[in-house]
Each structure stands twice: as C-alpha cells, then as structure tokens.
Amino acid sequence: MAKPFPSVEREDYGALVEIGNLEAEVIKAVKTLRKGSASEVMDLMKGTRDVAYTTVSTTLDRLYKKKLLTRETATGRGGTRYIYAYPRDPAPERRIVTRTVDKLVKAFGPSAISNIYDRLDEISADESEEVRREIERRKKNR
C-alpha cells in the first residue's frame, strides 16, 4: 500500500520536516514571548487568529515533539502546566528551511531562488534589517 504523503520526509528523530501555517504562527508567538504557556500564546495570537486553547495546546505539544520548541514544567495555583520556549539550537530550523528550499528548487528550478530574492523586496524594514544582521553574523563565523 502506498503511503498517503510520500513527499513528506522524516528526520531521524521522527519529526516531520514540514510545518503548517498554524505551527508557523505558534512558533512566531513563542519567539515573540521568548517563553510562555499555551494560554499566553493563545492570548498573543488572538489579534491575528481566532483559535481555541486546545488547538494551541495541541500544536505546542506537536512542535515540542518535533524538537522545534523546548518546554519545562511549572507548578502554580491551577496545577502543573508547560512553559514553552524557542530552542537555542538552530539545527532543527536550519533543516526545515534547507529541505523546503531544496524541494522548491527541485520542483521549480532556479526560478524558486529568484522568487525568494524578489520576496525580500516585500518585507518590512525591520525584517530586512534582521536579515542583513543575520547575513553579516554568518559571514563573520565562516
């Protein structure tokens, strides 16, 4: 029997190397908060997306299992809860981005890179500055 999604590859730790739109938004929220619980992530996302607490909580757990977030246990008045954070290790992020770009180039050829380059003209000044700083940091570390 054929696998339903043969193009979805798995890393050695079993995590899907692709992320969906909701997962991307949750990661962005966690990065903005630096660390936070499911309710804190949901509160931050309320401005851009109407999403249930259970959906956020499940998504955070999946991202943790994919090793895209870290978590620690905190005990408070309401009992035990998880506090999620973005990991310091850039390897999982790098693998996802590399594989995504590789798939785009395989499917669309050099025009994929051209489109990515063109997209850089559409990002905000703050995002552009962040990209510039990251490029400079990487040049220094070569």
Secondary structure in CASP SS format (residue, H / E / C, confidence):
PFRMAT SS
TARGET T0000
AUTHOR 0000-0000-0000
METHOD secondary structure of the structure
MODEL  1
M C 1.00
A C 1.00
K C 1.00
P C 1.00
F C 1.00
P C 1.00
S C 1.00
V C 1.00
E C 1.00
R E 1.00
E C 1.00
D C 1.00
Y C 1.00
G C 1.00
A C 1.00
L E 1.00
V C 1.00
E C 1.00
I C 1.00
G C 1.00
N H 1.00
L H 1.00
E H 1.00
A H 1.00
E H 1.00
V H 1.00
I H 1.00
K H 1.00
A H 1.00
V H 1.00
K H 1.00
T H 1.00
L H 1.00
R C 1.00
K E 1.00
G E 1.00
S C 1.00
A H 1.00
S H 1.00
E H 1.00
V H 1.00
M H 1.00
D H 1.00
L H 1.00
M H 1.00
K C 1.00
G C 1.00
T C 1.00
R C 1.00
D C 1.00
V C 1.00
A C 1.00
Y H 1.00
T H 1.00
T H 1.00
V H 1.00
S H 1.00
T H 1.00
T H 1.00
L H 1.00
D H 1.00
R H 1.00
L H 1.00
Y H 1.00
K H 1.00
K C 1.00
K C 1.00
L C 1.00
L C 1.00
T E 1.00
R E 1.00
E E 1.00
T E 1.00
A E 1.00
T E 1.00
G E 1.00
R C 1.00
G C 1.00
G E 1.00
T E 1.00
R E 1.00
Y E 1.00
I E 1.00
Y E 1.00
A E 1.00
Y C 1.00
P C 1.00
R C 1.00
D C 1.00
P C 1.00
A H 1.00
P H 1.00
E H 1.00
R H 1.00
R H 1.00
I H 1.00
V H 1.00
T H 1.00
R H 1.00
T H 1.00
V H 1.00
D H 1.00
K H 1.00
L H 1.00
V H 1.00
K H 1.00
A H 1.00
F H 1.00
G C 1.00
P C 1.00
S H 1.00
A H 1.00
I H 1.00
S H 1.00
N H 1.00
I H 1.00
Y H 1.00
D H 1.00
R H 1.00
L H 1.00
D H 1.00
E H 1.00
I C 1.00
S C 1.00
A H 1.00
D H 1.00
E H 1.00
S H 1.00
E H 1.00
E H 1.00
V H 1.00
R H 1.00
R H 1.00
E H 1.00
I H 1.00
E H 1.00
R H 1.00
R H 1.00
K H 1.00
K H 1.00
N C 1.00
R C 1.00
END
